[in-house]
């Protein structure tokens, strides 16, 4: 009987009795149309009313803890689809870990300091024509705090609407007073151990935002740069044949030339001496001139310089290069550049691009700085000034340390190209040092907030040393401890380990200072006239206590720090630092005031106990960009203060793209807002999309993708609905022993046992897409398309006493309970709705359940193999009947009685003892050994089976629609089969008034 069949409908019952009232048809209040946008908020209210989160905590107390520590989003706007992906995935994992028997807790949190919030306040100021610098700092900070608090509440409601369960009433926030105190205390630990220092290094600087930026705050966008080839004349140490030769460099940042202090080369690169033999008269590179170039790049350089012909006239020895000094290319043309420019061997130099020689401005590049510092002793011994100049100020303007160009701008306050390049190129041309110029379209670092280019500039900043051996770390460096922690952490997917290893391996000293106002200050004092940081636990304690009571504003309300220094130190002897902390240090410290604070967050794990081999686990889960962001800052902060990572498992997901794989943007009109999806389809559709997707890669979403998942959801819901409807007729306690069940029921129980192991494994391994695939395949394939289809006839039409009917209801009851619990982490709302329909209770919830244990006896692999073969043969029969239906030779499959030929001995044996007509939902069937006639129906993928469709003989039963010659053999019920007559007799006995 197909799903659409309605046995015993009045028009088929003839002039006599209406048999439809005697059928056990599904009955349920669980609607076919979900109405999720309306129904989900009601369930949310129920969860709040019944304190579901609190009940989960109480009922799971004492179990091994699984803590998913929330990576804090910024409280600065409505959530987007990336937020939805992140929070839903977290919720699926937390709920599934609870179902696996853990005390799985989740406390949401927010990042509330830093530029994202400060930038929004400044935008409001600019719109009003207000000058931020004229606003008292405490007043400005209060506005930032109020702004963050407002958006924290907005985002909290939006996250809750996704169905995310957690301690929403007590989240953590980095701007809470105790949090600010703990962040400052964590920094002071670095100061006490000597890992924090103030240094002068080139850092990425935003002229627009007027602050240093971390790598995690940078994105690369297309940019057009001026390029120049610049020639340096020999100064000292050159052989006679090189006297008039020049060394050429190539750069995409002409504005850094005033900061040039060296030229780098490589011992691994082959160089040559080249003479121009033909060039136009007006060319910058003249006929007869000689240049030193990498052999592999000479042709490219001369082509850029419009040289018509050249020849290699000599070898260049690295040993000779090491002894050379050059003249600055502006020397003799602009005053102030008379110093010597040494050649330095650098590992970063290659012959893949440029000239083989690298312009080195230690004020404006990491590698430039490193090669300069690595040669400091040698340079000093050679009488070369090693001080690194400050050529560009915070506004992107040349200082007096860029003689001849003071006041010129690299970038203006809007992030637009200034006049520096133009001035430099003109000066180099005038000096005769320019041999070629051009433009290059390439990927260039931009601030991810202002979307404007950044520059590298030398500026005093506070750093945490990566490579300094520290007594507190067992005389190991922070980098070494971090590598050890990475090794013992589980990375999901595994390639995350390589990614963070690379990030930590290449990370320079951590720049933790920002020149802003809204954040936790760098709470240290420096001895005047020195770089000595005050290390005094009494001072540190006073700072922490003040912050706990008043927040970080306490630092800014005291001009000289007397309240913290006195009575132990004279404030006149110290400078109070006014920079604030990098917000990544804030978020990297969250473990300290969330996971390590049993008073504020008593339900969370003690990370030290985790590291000492306890049962508890701590997971961090964020997007793949956080290997250079939160994963890394948390790792370094915890390793630097505790000696181990704050987590033992890290899960990474990709980004959300549009259906074409393109980044979403309002200008493209391809943004999918989670609020819109929820309003139109419901949060469970979003949850299904998240769980079913391969989160290890980028995910795609769009209207058609949402529709696809809505259809998948519809099928899952209909399976639940049908089970609920059928179970309305289930009599509790009317159960059969396992051995008394029909074989088909035992096969379905086997499938439940098999799934139980697979689902536990998938949830344990955080493989959500496998969960969805397993359940979707089981519910739509094994249940709806097979088991339910086969058993509908028995369930609807069999007598009340039928063993098959009772066994089927028992199996459906077992399947329903397990399926709903398995689905609950994914379809949090729908599973709850279905559970309450089956087990109505004022305070019940599927989310209080753990995965049910499955009896060992259910597992029967041999039986499964047999039924796999039976189903293969059934597929051929079903295929043959579909053709008959399409040709209108039959209506329903019950009108058929096909002949089946089976030549495969294994398949034929599998059918032995099986009511194959029942399995194929036909009124009769004949199975014969053999190939069958040539024109029989066959399927290419199932060899050894042929089907000849035939119609059933006999009359149509008015109650079950079976076609049988036995219809009418019972005189009391002349228009039904004997089976249906027995069912009617039992029905009439139980309902005498309706007989």
N, C-alpha and C positions, 0 to 999 in steps of 0.2 A: 504494500500500500504506500503510495507516494505521499509526500508531505502535504500536497494540495488536495489529496483525496478526502472526501467527507462522507464516510460510510453511513448508510442508513438515512440519507437525507429524505425528507418526506416525498419528493417527486419520484424517488426510486423505490419507495416502499410499497408502491401500488395502492390500491384502494383500502388496504387493511391498516394495520397498526403502524404508528410512527416509531420505528426502532431507534431513532437517534437518541431518545431519552434513556435508552438502556446501555449506551456506550460509555466507556470510561474516558471521555475526551478531556484534554488538558483544561484545567481551570486555575487561573492565577490573576492576581491584581497587578502583577509585574507587567508594565505596559510595553508594547512592541516599540513604540516611539519613545525614545529615551527622555527627550525634553531636558537634556543636561543643563543648559543655561539657567533653567528655572529650578531644577531639582537639586543641583549641586550646592547652591547657597543654603538650602534647607538642611542638608547634611552637615555643612560646615557649622551651622548654628547648633545642631544636635551635638556635634563633637565638643563644642565649647561648653554647652549646657551640661554635658555629662563629664566634663573634664577628662576627655579621652587621653590627652598627653599625660596627665597626672596618674591616671589608672594604669597606663602602660608602664610608667616608671615604677609604680608600687608593685605591680604583678611580676615585673621582670627583675626586681631587686634580688641580688645575690647571684645572678647569672654572670658569666663572663661578659665584660663590657666591650662594646664596639662603639667607638666614638668617631663620628665624622665631624672633624673640626672645620667650621665654616670659614671659607675664604671671604673676607669682608668686601662686599661691593661698595662703591661710593654712593653716599646719600646725596645725590645731586640731580635727580630726574626720574621720570617714570621708567619702569623696567622695559627692556627690549627682549627680542626673541632669544638672544644669547643668554640673558638672565634666566629665562624660562627653561631653556635646555639645562643649564647648570643646576638650578634648584630642583627641577623635577628628577634629574638623574640622582642627585643626592638623596631625595626622598625615597625613590625606588630602592636604593641601596640600604638606607637606614631601615625602612620597613621590612625588607627581605632579611636583613640580619636579625631583626627582632623575630621574624617568623622562624628563622633557623635556631632560635633559642638563646640569643644574646640579649643582654641589657643594652639595647642600641639607642643611644641618645644623640640628640641634635639640638644645639643651641645656636640660633642664627646670630650673625654679627654684622657690623657696619664700620667701614673706614669713614671717618668724619673730618680728618684734617687734610691739609695739603692744597695744592693748586686747583684740583677740580672744584672744590667748594669756594676757595678764595677767588678764583677766576669768575665764578658766577656773581659774586658780590661786586667785583670790579666792573663787570658788564653793566650791572644795575647803576653803579656810580657814573659810568661813562654816558649811559642813556640820560642821566639827570644833569650831566655837566659837572659832576662832583669830582673833586680831586682826592684820591685815596690818601695821598701823603699828608693831607691837612686834617685827616680824621685821627683822633687819639687811638693808639693801638688797642687799648682795652675795649673801646667802643667798637672798633672794627672786628675784633675777635668775637665780641658778643653777637654781632650780626651774622658772622660765619656760623657760630654755634646754633643760632635760631634757625638759620637756613637749613643746616644739616638735620636738625631735629624734625623740622617740618617734612623733609623728604624721607627721613627714616620711617615716619609713620605712614606715608603714602606707599612706599615700597613694601612695608610690612603687610599692609592689606592686600597688595597685589600678589605677593608671594603666597600668602595664605589662600588666596583664591585659586592658586594652582593645585591646591590639595596638599601642600607641604605641611607636615606635622612636626612641631618642635616647640621649644619653650619660648613662644612668641611674647609672652608676658614679661619675660626677663632676658632679653637679648643682651649681647655685649656690644659696646661701642667704644671706639678708641678715644672718644672725647669725654667719657665718663671720668669723674675725678680719680677714682682708684686706678683706672686704666692709665691715665696720664702719669700718675705717680709711679706705676710699675714700669712704664716705658722709660721714664727718666732714670729709674733705678737700674734697668737693664743697660742703658748707655753708660751709667757710672761704673758698672762692673767692667766694661771695656776700658774705661779710664784708669781704674784701679790696677788692672792687670797690665797696663802699658800698651794695649792694642790700639787705643785711640790716640791719634796725633794730628796736629795741624801742619799741613804742608802746602807747598805751592806746586800745582800740577795743572796741565791742560785738561779741562773738563768740557763736556758739552754744555754750551751756554745758550739759553734762550734770551735774545735781546728783547723780544716782545714781553716775556714774562719776568725778565730781570732776575733769573735764578739759574743755578746749575741744575742739570737734569741727569737722571740715571739712565742706564741703557734701556730699562724697562719702560721708560717714558718716551722712547724714540720710535718713530715709524719712518720707513723709507718711501719717499715719493719722487716722482719724476721731476727733474730740475735741470735747467740749462746753465752750464758754467762756462766762464771764459777759460781758455787754455793757452798757455804760453810755453815756448821753448826758450830758455835763458842760458847764456854762455858766461862762464866764470873764467877770468884770466888767471894765469899762473902767478904765484907770489913768491914762494920759496920752495926749494927742494926739487925743482924740475930739471931733467937732463937738458943739455944744450939744444937738442933737436926738438924739444917740446917748448922752447922759450916763448914762442908766439902762439902755441896751441891753446885752445880753450876747452873746458869740460862743460857739457850741456846737460841741463836738467829739464824736466817737464812737470808742470803743475796745473791743477784745475782750480787753485786758489791763489791767484796773483797777489791778493791782499796780504798774504803771509810773508812776502819777500822781505819786508823790513825786519821780520823776526828771524830771518835766516842766520844761522850760526855755524852750519856745517854742511857738507855734502857727503852722503853715504854711498858706499860701493860694496861689492861682494867679492870675496876671494873665489867664489864658485862660478863667477861670470867671466867669460872671455871678452877682453876689450881690445880695441885696435886704435891706431892713429890714422885719421882719414883726412885727405886733402881734396878740396873742391876744385875740379878742373873745368867746369863750365857752369855759369849762372848769369842771369840777366844783370845788367849794370845797376839797376835800381833795387836789386835784391838786398835784403838784410844780411844774408850769408853770401860773402863775396868770393869770387874766383881767387884761388891761391890760399885761402884761409884753411887752417887745420883744426880738427876737433877730435877729442877723445870720446868714443862711443862704444857701447856694447856691440859686438860683431853681429849679433842676431837682430839688432834694431837699427843699424846704420841706414839701411835702405829706407825704412819707414820715416826716420827723422829727416833725411835729405829730401824725401818726397814732400813732407809737410813744409819744409823750408824752400820749396820750389827750386831745388838744385837740379841742374840738368845732367851733370856728370860728376863723378868723384872716384877716388882711388884709395886703396888701403896702402899706407906707406910705412907702417911700422907696428911692432907688437907693443903691448902695454903690460908691464909686470905688476902684479898686486903689491909686491914688496916696495916698488917705487911709489905707487899710489899712496901707501901708508905714510910715506915721508913728506908728502906734498902739503902745502897750504895754498889757498886761493885768495883772491881778492873778492870782496863782495861786489855783486854786479852793479851796485849804485855808487861804488867807490870812485871818486874823481868827478862825479856828476852832482851828487847830493852830499852835503856835509854831514858827518856823523857816522859814516860807514867805512871808516879807515881800518877797522880791525881785520885780523887774519881769519880765514875760514878754513878749518882743517878738513881732511878727508877721514871718515870713520868707517870701519868695516861693520856692516849691519846684516843680520840674518834675514831681515825683511826685504832685502833688495833682490830682485830677479831680473831676467831679461825677457819677460813676457810682455811688457808694455813700457812706454816711456822711452828712456834713453839708456838705461842701465845704471844711471847715477840718480840719486834721490835728494832733492831739496829737503833740508832738515831745519825745521823751525821748532825748537823744543817748547816754545810757548803755545804751539797750535796743533800738536798731534801726539798721540800716545806713543807710537813707535819712535817718533822724533825725540820725545822726552826720554824714553828708555835708553836709546843708543847714546844720547848725550850724557845721561847720568852714569851709564856703564863705563864711559871713558873719562869720567871726571878727574880722577887722579892723574892720568896721563896728560890731560889738557892743562891742569894746574902746573905740572912739572914743565910743560912747554911754554909756560907764561901766558896762556890763553885765559881770558876772563870767562869763568863758568857760570856766572850769574845769569839766570833766565829773565829776559826783559818782560815787562807788562806793556805790550804794544797796543792792546785794544782794551777799552774799558767796558763797563757793564752795559753801556748804551750802544755798543757796537762802533765806537768812535776811536780813532787813533789817539794815543796819548803822546806825551812829549818824548817817550822812548821809541817813537817812530819818526825820527827827524825828517823834516821836509814834508810830512804828511799829516801832522797834528790837526785834528778837527775833521779830517775826512772820515766818511762812514763806510763801514763794511755792509751793515744793514741798518735801516732806520727803525723807528719804534713800531712800525707796522709789519716788520719782517721783510720789507722790500729791499732790493739791491741798491746800495748806496753808490757813492762816487769814488770809492777807494780803488777798485780795479782799474777804472779809467785813468786815474792819476798815476798809478803804478806803471801801467803799460806805457803811458806817455813818457815817464821818467826813464824807464828801461830802454825805450826807443832812442831817447835823447842821449843816453849813455852808450849806445851802440851795443847793448847787451842782449837785445831781443833778436832772435833769428827766425821766429815763426810764431803765429798766434792762430786761434780758432775758437770754436765753441764745441761743447760736448753735452749731449742730452743723456743723463744717467740718473740712477737712483741715489738720492742724497738724504741725509738725516733731517727729519722735521720733528718738531714737538707734536705729540699726539693730541695735545689740547688746543693750541693755537693754530695748528696745521701750517706753521711757518718754519722756514729753514733755521737751523741752529748753527753755531760756530764753535770751534774748539778755541778756548782761550785760557791762558795761564791766569790763575786766580787763587788766592789763599782759601783753602777749604779744610774741613775736618774729614779725616779718613780713618777707616779701620784697616789695619795692616793684614794682608793676606799671607805674607811670607816671613813674618817675624816669629821665631821660636819663642814660646811663652811658657813660663814656669807653671802657670795654672793649667796649662794643657799638656803637662808632662814634657815640656821642652819641645813640643811639636808646634807647627804652624797651623793657622786656621785653615789654610787650604788642605793640609794633610789630614786634619781631623774631619773636614767635610768629605774628602774622598773616602775615608773609612766609613763614614755614616752612609754615604750613597751605596756602598757595597752591601751593607746589611739591610737595606730598605727594599721592599717589594715594589717594583715599578709596573704599572698597568696602563698601557701595554708595555712590554719589556724595553722597547726602543727608547722609552723615556729616560732610562738610565744613561744611555749614550748621550742623549741631548743635554742632560744636566751635568754630566761629566765634562762635556765640552764647554759648557757655560762657565762652570767653576774653574776649569783649567785655564781658560783665557781671561778670566776676570782680573782686572787691575785692582789695586787697593780700593776698597769700598768708600765711595764719596757719600757721606751721611749728612752733610750740611746743605741747607737751602737758605737763600737770602729772602725769606718771606716772613709773614706775620702770623698766619694761622697754622699752628702746629705745636708740638711739644718742643720746648727749647732745648738746645744743647747745654745741659746744666753743669757746666764746668767753669772754673776760674783759672786764669793764666797769670803767673807771676809777671809783673810788669817788667818790660825790657828783656824778657826771655821767652822761650816756648815751653816752659815748664808748667805742666798741668798739676793743679792742686789735688792731692790724693789724701783725703781725710774723711774717714767713715762718719765722724760726728757731723760734718757739714752735709754729707750725703744723706744722713738720716733726717736732718732738719728739712732738707729739700723735699724728701719723700713725704714726710709728715705734712708739710704745708700743701703739697700738691693733693694729697688725699683729702684734705679739708676744704681747699679752695680751688683746686684745679691748677693747671699750668699757668693761669693768669697771675698766680703768686709771683712768678719769676719776673713778669713785666711790670708789676706794681711796685717793685723795689728797684730804685735807680742803680745802686752800686752793689747790691747783694749783701748789705750789712746784716740783714735779718738771718742770713744763712752763715755768714763768715764769723760774726761776733758770737761769743767773746774770744774765740780761739785765734782769730786772724784779723789783721787790720785791713779793712776794705781798700784803703789807699794804696796797698801793696799789690792789688790784683785787678785785672780786667775781667769783667763779667762778659761772657760770650752772648751775643744777641742773635746769632743764627738759630734757625729751627731745624729739627730733624727731617731728613728725607722720610716721606710718608711710607716708603717701603720698610724703613726700620720700625715704624709704628706697627704696620700689619705683620711684620716679621716677628714682633714681640708678643702677638696675641696669645700664643701658647702660655706665656708667663702669667697672664692675668685671667686666663680662661681654664686651661688644662691644669694649671698648678695652683688654683685657688679653690680649695674644697669648701670654703665658707660661702663664696659668691656663687659657685657652680658645683654643688656637691655631687651631681650625677655624672660628672665627667672623669675621665681616667687620669691617673697620676702618671705622667709620661716617664718619670724615672722608674716606676714600677714596671712599665712596659719594657723599658730597656733592660731591666734586670731579669727578664724572662717570665714576667707575670702572664696571666691569661688575657689581659686586656689588649685591645688593638686600637690604634689611632690612625685614621685615614685623612689625608688631605686630597681634595678633588677639585680641580679647576681646569681651565683651558690650557692648551699647549703653550701659549705665550708665557705662562707662569713659571716655566723652567728658568726664565731670566727675571722673573718677578717674584711672586709670593713664595713659591716653592724654594727658591734660592735664598731670598732674604730670611725666611724662617729657618732654613737649614743653617745659614751662616750665623744668625743671631743665637740660636740654641747651641750650636757647636762652639761658638766663642765664649758662651757663659756657662755651659753645662758639659760640653764635651761629647754630645751626641745629638742626633736629629730629633725634632719634636714629633716625628711621625714614624711609623714602621711600614706604611703602605701609601703609595701616591698613585692616584688614578688621574689620567689626562684625557680630556675630550677635545674634539676639533671645534671649528667655528661653523656658524650657520651661514649658508650661501643661498642664493636664489636657485630656481630649478635649472638654470643654465650654468651653475657653478660660479656665478659672479657675486662679488661683494655687494651687500645691500646698501643702498643709499637713497635718500629722499629725492635727489635729483633724477635718479633713474626710475623712480616710482616702483621699485621692486621690494619695498620694505614690507615684511609681514609682522604685524604687531600682535603679541600674544593676547592683548585685551580684545582685539577684534575676533580672533579665532575662538576665544572663550565665549564671547557674546553670541556668536553665530552657531558654534558647534559644541562648545563645552570643553572644560579643562581635560577631561579624560581622553579626548581625541589628541590633544597635545601630548599628554602623558604616553599614549600609545605610540605616537610618532617618535618621541624621545627614546623609549625603551626598545623599539623595534629597529632603530637605526644603528649603524656601526659608528659608535661615538669615538672610536680611535682615529677616525678620519673626519674630514669636514662633512657636515650634514647639509642637506638641501630641503627647502620648504617653499611652497607656493600654493595657490588655490587648488590646483589639480592634485597635488600631493596630499593636501588636507582631505580632499574628497575621497581619495583612495583609502586613507586610513579611516575615514568615517564609514566606508563600506565594509572594511575589515571589522570595525567595531560592531556594525550592525549584525554581522553574521555571528560574532561571539555572543552578543546580547540575545539574539534569537535562540541560540543553543541554551543559554541560561534560562530563558523564558520557557522553553519547551520542557526542560527538566523540572522547573518549578511547577508548571501546569500538570505534568504527569505525577509528580510527588504529592499532589493534592489527594490522590487515591491510595497513597502508601499508608499502611497500617503499622505503626511502630510496634516492634516485638514480633511481627509476623515474618520472621526471618528464617531462612534456610541455612543449614550448615554448608560449608564450602563444598564438601564432597557431594552434596545432593543437588548442587546447581547444574544447570545445563552447560554444555561445553562452551557455547558462545558467551555466556556470562563469565565463565572462568577465563576466557580469552580477554575480555575487557578488563577484568580484575588484574590479569597479568600486565596488560598495558598500563594500568594505574601504578602497579608496582615498578614497572620499568621506568615510567615517567618520574616517579618519586625520586629515584636515584639520580636521574638526569637533571631534574630541576634543582635538587639540592646541590649538585655539582656546579650547575650554572650559576645559581645564586651565590654560592661560596666563591666562585671565580669572578663575580661581578659581570657575568656575560648576559646582559639583559636582552640582547637581540636574540640569543638562543632561547631564552625563556618564552618570548613572544612566538618565535617560530615553532617551538615544541607545543605550546598550548593551542596556537592557531591550527596547527596540523592535526592535533588530537581532536579538538572540538569540532572542526569543520570536516575533517576526513574520517577519523575513526568513529566519532559519535554521530554527528548530524547526517553525513552522507552514507554511513554504513549501519552502525548499530541501531540508531534511532529509526532509520528507515526500515530495517528488517523487523524490529520489534514493535512497531506501531500497531500492526495487526493484532498481535497478542495482547498488547497493553490496552487497546481500545475494545477488543471484541472477545477475548478469552473469558471463561467463567471466573467468578470471584475466587474460586478454589484453585485456579490454574497454577501449577508449579512454575511454569515459564513466566507467567505474569508476575507472580510474587518475586521470583528471582530477579527479573528485570527491574522491578521497582527497587529492590534492595541494591542492585548494582548502580542504578541511577542515583540513589541516595548517597552511596559511597563516592561516586564520581562527582556529584554536585559539591559535596563538602570539600573535597580535595581541590577541585578546579577553582572554586571561589577563593579558597585560601591561597592557592598558587598565584591567582590573578591579582590578589589584593594589593601587593606593592605597586603594580603597574596601573590597573584601573581602580584607583582608591575609592572613588565615589560609586561606581557601578557595582563593585564587589560588595560594598557595604549595603547598598540598596537590595541586592539579591539576597544577601545573608539575612537581613532583617525581614525580608518577605518569607524566608524559610523558617527562621528562628526568631519570631517577634519577641522583643524584650524592651523594656523601658530604657535599659542602659547597656544592652548588648552591642557588640561590635566585632566584625571579622578581624579588625586590627589588633584585637586582644589574643588572637589565636596563634599558635605555633604550628608548623607543618605537622600534620598527623602522621603517626607511625603506621607503617604498612605491614600487614602480616607476611611473614616469610613464605607461607604456603601459596600465596597468590602468584608468586613468580614461577612460571612454567615455560621455559624457552622452547621445549619440544612442541608444546601446544601452539605456541606462537608461530613456529615454522609451518605447522599444519595449516593454520588459519591464513597465513600469508599466501599459501598455495590456493586455498579455497577462494580467497578474494581475487586472485589473479584470474581464475577461471570465471568468476562472477563478472569481472570487467568485460570479458568477451561477450557474455550473455547480455549484459546491460547495453553494450555497444550495438548489438544486433537489434535489440528491442527499440533503441532510440531511432534507428532507421525505419522500423515498422511504424512507430508513432508519427514520425515526420511524414511518412507516406500515407498516413491516416488509415492504415490497414488494421490497426488496433488503437484503442483509446488509452486505457491504463494498462500497466504491465500485468495485472491480474487477468486480463483477457487472453494472455498467452500461455502456451504450454510447449516451449521450444524443445527441440532435440539437440543434445550436446554430445559431440564426438571428442574424445580425449585420447590422443595417441601417446602422450607423455606419461609413462607409467607412474612417476612420482605424483603428478597431479591427479591421476586417476585414483591412486591409493588414498590421497588426501580427502577425496570426496566420499570415501566409504563410510557409511553410517550417518551421513549428514542429510538432513532434510533440505536438499539443495533448492527445491521450489520455494521453500520458506525464505532461504537466504537470498534468492533472486527475486522475490516478491512476485512470483507467478502462481497461477492456479494449478499448474502441473509441470513436470519436467521429466525428460528421459535422458539418462546418461549412458552412453555406449562407448566401448573401447573401439578405437580406429581413427582413421584420418578424416572421414566424412566426405561428402560429395565435393566436387571441384567448385561449385558455385556457393558453397556455404560461407557464412560470414567468418572472417578471421581478423586478428590484430597482429601486425608485424612484430610488435614487441613481446607478444606472448605466443610462443611457438607451441604446437601440439594441441591446440584447441580450435574446434570449428563448431559453429552454431547454425542450425536450420530453424528459422522461426516458424512456429505453428500456433494456430489459435486453440484455446482450450475448449473442450467439449462439455456440454451440460448446460444447466441453467445458472443464472446469476443470482447469488444469495442477496436477498433484499436487505440484509443487515450488514454484512461484511464485504459484499461485492465480489466475493470469490465465485469463480465459475466451476461448477461441479455437477456430475451426474447424480450425486447424493442429495441435492437440494430437494426437499419435500419428502424425504424418507421418514421423518418424524411427523406423524399425523397431527400432533398438537401444534406444530409450527411448520405448516406445509410450504412456506416460501423461504426457508433458510436451511443451511447445512446442519448436520448433526452437532458439530461443535457449537454453532450459534444457538441451536435448540437447547443444548445443555446450559449455555450461558443465560439464556432467557428463563429457563426453569429456575435457576438459582436466583436470578434477579427477581422474578415474580414472587418467589418464596420470601425473599428479604423485603419486598415492597408489595405486600398484598393489596394495598389500596390502589396501587397504580397498575396492577396486572390487567 
